[in-house]
Amino acid sequence: MKNAAVLLLLASLPTPALAQSTFHGNVARTGVYESAGPAQLGGVQWAFKTGGPIVASPAIADGVVYIASLSGYLYAIDQRSGQEKWKFKSRMPIASSPAVADGKVYFGAGDGNVYAVDAKSGILQWKFATQNVVHASPAVTGGTVFVGSWDGNLYALDAETGAQKWVFEAGRDPVYHNQVGFQSSPAVVDGTVYVGCRDAHVYAIDAATGRKKWDYPTSKS
C-alpha cells in the first residue's frame, strides 16, 4: 500500500492576496507576510493528493502553489482550483521547502542535488550536485542561491546558471570527529548569511565571499 499525503487549502472570506515565495516568508526568515492574514476561514477550498508524505512547506507565487513530497515529486498546483499544472521528478525524496524567484523554483533533494526548474513549465534549468542529501530550503537573493548540504558545506550558487560562486566548509563533530552537515535553512540579512550546523555552531558568513565573520558554539542536547 502506497503512502500518500493531502495538501489542503482553506478558503478565507474575503480571500486576501497571500503569497509566500520562500520558507518563512523571506530570506531573512522572519515569517512575516507582506499582506494581512485572512479575517475568517470558510472551510476547505480544495484538497490535492500527492504520492507520498509531505514534510516541506509550500511556496506560493503568481497564483501557483509549489509543494514537494517524499515521493520525489515537486508539484505545481493552481492556487484557486487545486488542479495540477505540472510535476517534476527527482530521483530521491524531497524534504526541502521550495523557493521561487525570477521565474524559477529552487529546492534540494535526497539525491544530493540542488535543482532549479522553470516555474511555468517545470522544465529543468540546472542542477548542482553536492556530496550528500539536501534537506534545507534555499535562500535566493541578489542572483545567488544559498543552501547547505549534509556534506558539511554551505554553497553559494549562481541563480541563473547553477555555477558555484563559493563554498564554506563547517567543522567536524568534536565528539565523533566526523564531518557534520547543514540542515537548517540559511537566513540572509545585510550581506551576511546566518545558518546553524550539526557541529553545534551558528555561523555568520559573508554573502559575497563566503568568508566566516564569526561562529557561536551552542550546547548539544
GIZI-V432709 format. One record per helix or strand of 2 or more residues. SS is the DSSP state (alpha for helix, beta for strand). FROM is the first residue (numbers start at 1). LEN is the number of residues. If there is no record, write none. Layout:
SS,FROM,LEN  SS,FROM,LEN
This chain:
beta,6,7  alpha,23,3  beta,41,9  beta,59,3  beta,64,5  beta,73,6  beta,84,6  beta,99,3  beta,104,5  beta,113,6  beta,124,6  beta,139,3  beta,144,5  beta,153,6  beta,164,6  beta,187,3  beta,192,6  beta,201,6  beta,212,6
